[in-house]
């Protein structure tokens, strides 16, 4: 089978398959951490193992006689599994256009491979049964490397499919069970990482939710029933909103901080918050509370000192972003609306955020500390963010900046070591600070290498208890190595009866 055209088609198939796996399955879609995709993962795992067998066979052997029919059977099974996979994908998730195009090209190219390989298969089938060793030089080496790659991902996908049963999130309604009555809530940024889970919890809890998003299609994956608006003009003055939650903003860590990117990061937050305050100003009935996003970047770059809501700031870009964001939100106080700005730490969840970006390299044993690893990381579990938002909604004594971080921040080297243990992998690949700074500039200096040891003093004094206060428990739950029922423990009473649902550890 020393046919350069056939081997070129195989190389194209491998390249497109690698792109589909790395860009779609591991990158944008992150299938290994989506419980809904367990069946798709099983199909991918089995298909990849078939591919591994095919690559080794084509690279080093000529199966003759009956063994040719075994090889042909594997080729046919691969086609059937692929068709099954296409159906499964359409039933369980919305495929991006790039993935659909890639799948079409893969199918066409696979057909071409079968067409070019058929004469060889026919010739082998007429020979005496046996397996003859052969070599095609660098093409055999290429086939071997391809076989190793698909075998590794095949085993990983089968293991991930088993893990999916442990990744099911706790009941969303329970996260907001301390809210009295049915609230009318308007959310900007409701299609983001935090917003999606918050909408799910509020809807499950029986509250009325309106989500503002630029395109209605962005809200297709949100829990229902909700109202979706694409412009504040669609909201009339006589409408009622008890709480407005403002989370919208340009992602801060998805690209280099060019002058244009910095402008978008600040402008998206400030402009949206101005529109929110303008809406509050014209509503006949003012919202009781505005909960607006911010981040611990407000404090700037520090070292080992403990930071509470009373601590000062050091000037840098992330501080400027948060300061301008909070300043605009505070203007809503002029309209007798209580304003709370959530200074969010690193929000941890398998769906998105910093942890989601780390899971794949750590799962393949390629994780490790950033720089010295001595910088403090102030973090919080996604479900605790939802719980504290509901806690703030229910507690009218809380206002101003609130540190939305778990009570036990950790150094980066402890975080990475704990993540490695949670995945049963080493975490030895340290990324040099100089390399990060060279590649990412201020983005690395201010978000990856800077130190912020932030404590949630206001929440602690108000009686809020974190369900996930320590990093080891949190990461084991998120990665599926520790089971959680999602229920709450009985908590001691607090000053306000309506706080009790949020006071579970």
N, C-alpha and C positions, 0 to 999 in steps of 0.2 A: 504494500500500500504506500509505496514511495512516490506519492502524487503531490507535487507542491501546491496545486490548486486546492485539493482536499484539505491539506494541512493548513493552508491559508484560511479557508472557511472555518476550520476548527479553532484557529487562533482568534478569528473575529468573534466566534461564538463565546469563547472564554472571556474575551475583553468586554463584550456586552454583558455577559453574565456577572462579571466582577463589578462592572459599573452598577448594575441593578442591585446587587447585594450590598455594596459599600455605600452607594449614594442613597438608594431608596430604602432598602430593608434595614440597614444599620443607621443611616443618617437621618433622612427626613421623616421616615415612617416609624423607625425604632420598633420593629415588630417583636423583637425578643422580650420587650417589656410591656407588651399590651396583652392583657389576659384574653381579650376578645379574639386574638389571632392564634390561639393554641392549635386549631386544626390546620391553618395555613403553615404554621411552623413545622408540624408533623410532615406535611406534604413536602415542604422544602427540604427537611432533613433526609427523608427517604430518597427524594430525587437527587440530592447531592451525593449520597452514597452510591447511587446508580452511576452518576457521572464519574465518580472516582474510579469505579470498576471499568467503565468504558475507556477512560483516558489511559489507565494502565494497560488495558488490553490492546488498544490501538497503538500505543507507544512501543510495546515490547514483545507482542505476541501475534501469531496468526492462528486463530481458532478454526480448526478444520472439521468437516463432517458434522457430527451431531453438536459439537461445540459451537459451530456457526449458528445453529438454530437457537442455542442458549443466548448467544450474543444478540441475535435478532429479536428474541423475546424481551430482553432488557431494553432494547431500543423502542419496542412497541409499548412496554410498560411505562417508559419515560414519557412518551407522548400522552398516554392516558392520564398519568399523574399530572402532567402540565395542564391538560384540559380541565381536570378536576380542580386544580389550583386556580385557574381562571374563574371558574364558577364560585369557588369559595371566596376569592378576593372581592368579586362583585357583590356578594351577599353580605360581607362583613365590614367592608371599608370603601371609602371613595378614593379611587386611584387617581393620582395626579396625571396630567396629560403626558408628562415626560415618561412616566412608567408605562402607560398604555402604548406609547410609540415604541418604547424599547422592547416591550413584549411582542409587538407585531414584528419588529425586525428580527428578534430572536427566533420566532416561529418560522419566518421565511428563510432565514439562514439555516435553521435546522433541517428544513425540507431540502435545501440545496445539498447539505451534507449527506443526507440519506440518499439523494439521487446519485451523487458522485461515489458513495461507498457501495451502492448496490451491486455493481459489477464485481467488485472484490468479494463481497459476501457470497454472491452466486458461485464464483469460482472456488472459493474455500469450501462451500457446502458440498461440492462434487468430489472433494478429495477424501482420502481415508481419515477417519476420526482421529484427532490428536491436537496437541497444542505445540506449535513450533516457535521457539524463541527467535527474535529478530531485533534489529536496531535501525533507527532512522536518524542517527546522529543527534544533532541539536533538537530536532523535532521530538525525539524520545525524551530528552531532558525536559523540554517544555511540557510534554504530556505528563511527566512525573510531577513536576512542580504544580501543575494544574490539579492533578489528582490529590496531592497533599492539601491544597487550599480548599477544594470542595469537600474533602473528607472532614477537615477541621470544622468548617462551618456546618456541615451536615450533622455531626455529633453535637455541636453547640446548639443547633436549632431543636434537636430532639430533646436535649436536656432542658432548654428554655420552655418547650411545650409542657413538660412535666411541672416546671416551676410556675407556670401560669396559674395553676390552681391555688397557689399561695399568694398571688398578687392581687386578688380581688379586694377592692377597697371597702372599708367599713360603711355602714349605712349612712348616707349623706344627711338624712333628715335629723339624725341624732346630734349632728354638729351644731345645729341651731335650735335645739329643743328648748333652750331657756328664753326664747323670745315669746312675749305675751301677744296673743291675738294674731291677726293677719296683717303683716306690714306691706306697705306699698313701697317698693324699692326700685330706684333707677340706678343702673350700673353702666359706667363707661369702662371700656377695657374688659368687658364681660366675656370676650372670646379668647382671652389670654390664659396663661397657665393658672394663675390664681382665680381669675374671673370665672373660668369654666367650672371649677369645683365649687366656687361660691354660689353660682347660679344653680347648680345641681342641688346644693344643700337647701337653698331658700325655696326652690320649687318643690322639692320633696317635703319640706316643712309646711307647705300650704300657703306660702306667701306670694304676693303678686309682684312679678318681676318684669321690668322693662329694660331692655338692653339697647344701648346706642352703639352702632357699628357702622363703618363706612359703607360696607356692602352686606346686603342681607344674606348672601351666600356664605359669609364668614360665620354666621350664627347657625348654620344647618346642623352642626353637631352638638348644639346645646340641649340641655334638658328642656322638656316642654311640660305644661304650656307656658310660654312667655310672649311678651309683646316685643317686637323688634322695630326700632326706628333708625333711620339713617341720617336724620338731621334734627336739631333741637326745635326747628320751626314746626315739626310735626306734633310737638307737645303744646297743648293749649293752656292758657293762663289759669283756667279753672280746674285743672287736673290736680290730683292729690298725690304727693310723695312724702312718706314719713322720713325716709332716709335716701340720700344720694351718696353713692360710692364711686369715687373717681380714681380709676386705676390705669387709664389710657396713657400711653407714651411710647415713643420710638424705643425699640430694644437698645440697650446700652452696650452690650458686649458681643454684637454679631458682626462687627467690622471695625476697621481701623478708625481712629478718631481724627479724620480729616477735618478741615475747616467746615466743609459742608455737613459732615456727619454730626459734628458738635452742634451746629445750628439746628439740625433736625431733632437732636436729643432734647435740647432745651425748648425749642419752639413747640414741639408736639405736646409737651407737658404744660407749658405756660398757656398756649393758645386754648387748649381743651379746658383747662381750669378756668380761664377767663369766661369761656362760654357757659360753663357750669354755674359760675357765680352770677352771670347775667340771667340765666334761666331762673335761678333762685330769686333774683331781684324782681322778676316780672310775675312770678306765681302768686296767685291770690292767697293761697295758703302756703306759708313757708315750711320747708322741711324742718323737722326737729333737729336733724344732724347731717352734717357733711363729713364723710370719712374719705380723706384724700390720701393718695399714695405719696410716699417719700422713701428714703432709704438711709441706712446707717452711713452712707457716703457723706451725709451732712456733716459728720464730725471731722472729715478729712483724714489725713494719714497720721496715725499715732504709733506708739510702741506698745508698752505693757500696761499702761494706766487703765483703770476701770472707768468706763464712760456711762453715765446715766443721762436722763433727759436734761439735767441741770448743767452738764459739762459744756465747755466751749468747743469751738470748731477751729480747724486749721484750713487755710484757704488752698483749694485745688479745684480742678474742673468738676469732680463729682460733688464737692460741696456747693459750688455755684449752681449746679443743676438743681439740687435738692432745696437750696435756700430760695431760689426763685419760684420753685414749685410750691413750697410751703407759704411763701409770701402771698401769692395769688389766692391760695385756698383760704387764708386767714381773712380775706376781704368779705367772705360770707358772714362773718360775725356782725357786720354792719346791718344785716337783715335778720337779726335775732335767731340765727341758726348756730347751733353748737358745732364747732369745727374740731376734728381730730385728724392729725397727720400721722400716718403710720410709717415710722422709720424702720423699714423692713430690712432684716438681715438676709443672708443667703437662704432662699426658700428651697427646701429639699423635697423632691418627689421624683419618681421614676419617669414621669410624663414629660418634663421639660426642666429648664433651669440648669444650673451648674452641675448638679449631680447626674442629670441625664446625659450630659456631655462626657462625663467621666466613666460611666458604667461600661461602655464598650471597651475602651482601652484597658481598664482594670480587669474586666472579665477575661481578656486575653493575656493577662499577666504583664501588661505594659504600663501600669500605673506607678506613681511615686510622688514624693513631695515637690512643691514648686519653690525654687530658690533654696534658701536655708531651711525652709519648713518651720521657722520659728514664729512667723506672723500669725496673729490671732484671727480665727474665723468665727464670726458671730452668725449663727444659723437659726433656722426654725423649720419645723415640719409643716408641710402644706396644710394638713388638716388642722393644725394648731392656729394657722393664720385664719382659716375660716371660723374657727371657734372664737378667736379673740375679736374678730370683726363683729360677730354676733354679740359678744360680751360688751363691746363698746356701744353697740346699738342699744342694748338693754340698760346700760348704766349711764345716766345723765350727769354723773359726777366726774366723768372722765372727759377732758378736753385738752387741746393743745397737742404738742408732739408726744408720741408714745413709741417707745422702743419695742418693736415687734421682733424680738429675738428670744431664743430659749435661754434659761437661766445659767446654762453651763457652756460658755464658748470654749473652743479648743484651739490649740495650735494646728497649723496646717499639717505638720508631720504626724500628729495624733489622728487627725481626720483621715489622712490617706492610709495610715496603718490600719485603722478601724475599718475603713471601706474594704481594704484588702482582705482582712479577716472575715468580714461579712460575706465575701464572695469566694472565700477559701483560695485566695490567690496571694502571691507576694506583691509587695508595693515598693520595689527597689529602684525603679527608673526615675531618678531625680532629674527634674528639668532645670538646667542652670538659669539663674536670674538674668545673666547677661544675654542669653539666647532669647528669653522671653521679651526682654526690653528691646533687643535688636529687631525682633520681628513685629512686636505690637506697640512699642513706645509707651506713651502715657497710659494706654489701656491696661498694659501689664503692671506698670508701676502702681496705679491707683486702685485696681480691682483685684489683682492676683497676688501681688507682693506686699501690699500695704497691710498694716495691722490695725484692727479695731476690736477692742475687747468691750463689747457693749452689753449692758445688763438691763433687764426689763423692770426697772424700779417701780414705775407707775402701775403696771399690771400686777406686780407682786403685792404692792400695798393695797390695791383695790380688791384683792382676793382671787384673782385669776390663777388657776393651777394648770400647768402644762401637762398634756397627756404624754408628750414626748420630751422630757426635760434633758435627757442625756443622749449623747451621740451614738453610743454602741447600740442601745435599744432601738433608736430611730432607724439607723442604717440596716439593722437586721430585719426590721419590719418591712422597710421599703424594698429590700432585695429578696424578700420571701424566705429568709432563713429563720425567722421567728414568726410564729402564728399570732394573730390578734383577732379577738372577737369583735372589736369595734365598740364594745359596750363601755359604759362608764361605771366607775366604782362609786360607792356611796361616799359623799363628801360632807364634811362638817358644814354647818350653817354659816352664812356670812351676814354682813350688815343688811343686805337686801335679799329678800327671798328669791327674786328673779335671777340672782347671780348663781344660785346653787347648781344649775345645770352645767355651768362652765367651771365648776370648782372640783374637777376630777383629775387625778394625777395619772 
